[in-house]
């Protein structure tokens, strides 16, 4: 079996961190379902990262989007790269308020283009 790929997971507004082994999941859908259960007290259901849906804060209706820090220290949106590449490059996960995620996607796209 492949070595574990443990990463810390934080959510803006949540008073605790979680740790997950990315190697236990087979897809973004599997991961999003698990994270939804972990942070269920802060969200109204966790939608699949690959869809356009976002998390919604129960109290004030804020939208949340999942992001991750890659090996280079850059923050990117979850779902920007194929699953296997994500598992290999993810150092930590952060479920952030949507307003703070503005600008993550374009950098992620540019970065992928520069690597190919």
N, C-alpha and C positions, 0 to 999 in steps of 0.2 A: 504494500500500500504506500502511496505517495506521502511524504512528510506533511504534517499539518501546516496550514496557512492561517494562523490566528491573527486577527486584526481587531483593534478596539473600535467600538461603535458608539458614537455619541449622538444625541438629538438635542437641538436647541430647545431650552426650556425644561428638559428632563434632568432631574437631580442625580442621575446615576449613569454610569457607562456600562456597556455590555462588551463581551468578547465573543467572537464567532470564528469558527474554522471554515474558511471559504471552500476547502476541499470536500466538505460534507454536502455541498450543494452542487446541482448539475446545471443550473440556469439562473438567470436573473429572477425568473418567476418564483423558483424555490426560495431564493434568498429574500425576496420581498415579502413572501408569505410569512417566513420566520420572523423577520424584523417587525412586521405588523403585529405579531403576537407579543413580542418583547416590549413594544412601546404602545400597546393597545390602550393604556390609560390616558395617552396623550393624543391619540388620533382617532378619527372615525374610519376605521378600516384602512389597510395599506393596499394601494393599487399596485399592479404590476409596473415595475420601473420602465419597461419598454413601451408602455402606452403613454399617452399624453396626460393621463390622470396624475394628480399630485395628492399628497396627504393634506388633510384639513384638520386644523386645531379645533378641538371640541368647544373650547371656551370662546375664542374670538374669531374663528373662521380663517385664520392665517393658513396659507398654503405652505407646504414643505416639499423640498426636493432632495433626493439622496445624492451626495457627492462623495468623492474619495480623493485621497492624496496618493499620488503614484510614487514610484521609486525616485523620481527626479525632484520630488517636493512640490509638484504642481497639483492644484486642485482641479478636478474634472467632474463632469456629471456622470453618474452611474448610467450605463447603457450606451455610452459613446463608442465603446470598442467591443469586439467579440468577447464572449464570456471567458474563454481560456486566457486571453491577453489580460483581462481584468483581474483574474485570480492571481496571475503571475506578477502583476505590477502594483496591486493595491496594498498600501501600507496601513491605512486606516479609513474608516467610513464616518461620515457626518451627515445626519439628516438635518438640513439647514432650512431656515425660512426662505421662501422663494425670492423675497426681495433682496436677499444677500447673494443669491446664486446668479444674479444678472451678470453676464460677461464670462461665465465659466465655459459655456458651450463653444463660443467662437475660438477661444484659446485651445480648447481640446481638439477641435477640428484642424486648426492650423498645425498643432503639434503632430497629429497623425500624418498630415500631408508631408511635413518636413522629415519624418522618419522613413517614409517610403521612397 
